[in-house]
Amino acid sequence: MEDFRFEIEDHGLQYVGSERIDGPLVIVERIRDVGCDEIVEIMDADGQLRFGRVLDVSDQQAVVQVLEGTTGLSNRTLKTRFLGESFRLPVSRHMLGRVFDGLGRPVDGGPPPLSSDRRDINGMPINPDARRYPREFIQTGISAIDGMNALVRGQKLPVFSGNGLPHDRVSAQIVRQARLLEENADFSIVFGAMGVKHDVAQYFIRNFEESGVLARVVMFLSLADAPSVERLFTPRCALTMAEHLAFDCGRHVLVLLTDMTNYCESLREIGTARGEIPGRKGYPGYLYSDLASLYERAGRIEDSNGSITQMAILTMPSDDISHPVPDLTGYITEGQIVLDRDLFQRSVYPPIAGLPSLSRLMKDGVGKGYTREDHPALASQLFACYARVKRVRGLADVVGEEELGEIDKLYMKFGEAFEQRFLNQGEYENRSIDTTLDLGWEILSLLPRSELQRLSAALLEAHYRPVADGVAEPKRKEEEKEV
């Protein structure tokens, strides 16, 4: 390029001009000693500074991703300077109770964090041999999660939602209510939001302030009107902060990220601007490995008292669970919580689907010594009975409910009670694990003892209390028919 030149200044090599500007990308030529992921300082014609990151480097060319967007930049006048290091976030436990933007800059009116400890936001992969197996229960206060899809320390458990479903309310409720059963354990939450609207961001901030949990929360908010490139940094900043709290400060940290679909949309936008060959639905072919680089930063490691547990909220376009984002997420994580539109339309909150939801590590964090001895068997029996409810409802749609047998009618009653009393709860109703389990037994008692084949005789003797209008009444009807 004819107008391209570079100047030597006291603080480094400065390049003037660029080959071209393409969307959020700036192409700089004739570079020297530049590496991938290096931070770039960009100055526009008015002397205003912006920052970028080197995405790709060839012999004579660097592709720079501009964090604040390229609006107002000119090929002829922009100046770039490569800083020789990757993006780093200052970390400190005093950041608890603070609100930052997607790049870690304060937006709550407070000063920048005072810390000499600046961490590379890309983190370091955990040696598999140093990992400890996820165990111990985290109580969310939501029966559908605690009772049947329990969250375990060190687990990755995403929430699959759809447009218009109350995933923001569920996220806020989890942040408000999540706790460890050990009263003396240090527990913190790192909340990262990508592409959220201003009113949603204010809802989260106000909700956490009014409930008093903000003091144990660090928030990273990338708003919808911020450059989409910022969304690629937000989860990495959140996880870097979580690693400091967990592995340096010895805290147990729950990381909640919403919405990972917005993050993936930014990846697709950058890939298109770079001219990459698209994969499924236009997403880059490295989407799986990129998501894994985020999800695999959760866990527990040897010689550390802390842990990182991760819940990623993602919306499924058209409620399609086979969409690339939820599909690939399911391969990396240990289960999923699925929000159901049918339950939501019937005013069930939270509308957590009973059968598609699954926590693969639940068996290792509940039961004797963790929650209660009857928890695993009770959850298994609830799953089995609710699966029978689905089959009976399908039959009722064909032949009519009045043609069902007496046992099938009891399952219909059980299904209604399960959805309206067990799954359904108030947005500010915080149920203990004992309350959840007792409620599960109460609902199971609507069925005859002979139907509860996944429960031992000892557990049935201790907890099963049949209710008169649920079990005895059909028996009376059978007696009347015999007479």
C-alpha positions, 0 to 999 in steps of 0.5 A: 500500500502506497500510504503505508509507513511505520515510525519509531517512537520512544515506546515502540514501533508504530505503524501508520495506515492499513491494507484494509478495514473489513467489518471489525477487522483491520489488516496491517502489512509489513509487520515485524515481530508480531505474535498471535493474541498480542494486544494492539493499540489503535489510534484514530485521526482524532487521537482516540485510543482503541484496543485490538487483538491479533487474530492471525499472522503471516510473513508480512501481514497481521489481522487485528480484531478491534475491540471497540469496533472500526467505526470512524477509522480510516485506512490512511490515518489510523496508527497501530502499535503492537504491545508484545503481550496478550490481553490481561485482567487485573484480579483481586478478591476485592473485586467481589461486589463490583460490576465491570464491562465485558473487558473488565473495565468498571461500570459501577462508578468505582475505581479500577481494581488495584492489583499488581496481579494481571492474568492472561484471560486465555488461562492455562489448561488444567493437567488432567492428572491434576484434576479431582473428581467433581463431588459434593452438592450445591443447593440452588433452592430450585426443586427441579434442579436439586431434587432430580438434576443436582449440581455438583462442585466442579461440574459443567451443567448448561441450561438450554432455553428458547427465545421468550422463556424465563432463563434470565429469571432462572439465572437470577434465582440461581445466583440469589439462592445458590449455597453450599450446605457447609456453613463455613465454606467460602462461596462466591459467584462470577456472573458473565452476560454477553449481548444483553439489553440494557433493561436486562442488565439493570434487572440483574444488577438491581435484583442482586443488590436488593437481595443482598447477594451482590457482595459475593458476586463479580459481574461482567456485562457486555451489553447488546450495543457494545461491539460484538467482538467484546463478547468473545472476551467476556467469558474469558474475563469471568473465568480468569476471575473465577480461577483467581478466587478458586485456586488462589483464594481457596473459594468455591466459585459458581460461574454463570454465563449467559447467553452463550449463543450470543458468544457463538454468533460473534464467533461466526461474525468474525469467521465470516469477516476473515473469509473462513470456510463455514461449518454447520449453519455458518459457524466456524469449524473450530466452534467445538474446540473454542467452546471446550476451551471455555467449558473445560476451565471448570473443575477441581484440582489437587492441592487446592481447596477451591473449585469452579462450577459452571452453568452456561445459559444458551438459547436454542433458535426455534427451540432446536436442541440439535442446533450446533450450539446446544448440540456441541455444548452437550458433548462437552458438558456433563448434562443439561437443564432444559426449559420447556415451552409447554410448561411455560405456557401452562404457567409452570415456573421454572418450566424445567422439563422433567425428562430431557434434563439430566445431570450426569454427575448427580450420583456422585454428589448426593446421597448419604454424607452429601444430601440425604440417604433417600435422595438417589432412589427418590430421584430415580423413582420420580423420573420413572413415574413421570415417564409413565405419565407421558405415556399415559397422556399420549394414550389419553389423547387417543382414547380419552381420559375417561377410558383409562384404567384406575392406575393410569388415572392415578398417574394422571393425578401424579403428573399434575401434582408433580408439575404444579407442586414439585416443578412449580415454585415461586420465583423467590421461593428458596426450598431447602433440599430436605423440603424438596425431598419431603415434597417428592415423597408426598407426591409419590404417595399418590401412587400405590406402593406396588408401583414404586419398584425403584425404592427399597422396603426400608425407604418405603417404610420410613417415608411412604405415607399413602393419601386417602384420596389418591390411593384408597378411593380407586380401591373402593370403586373396584369393590363397588364393581365386585358387589 
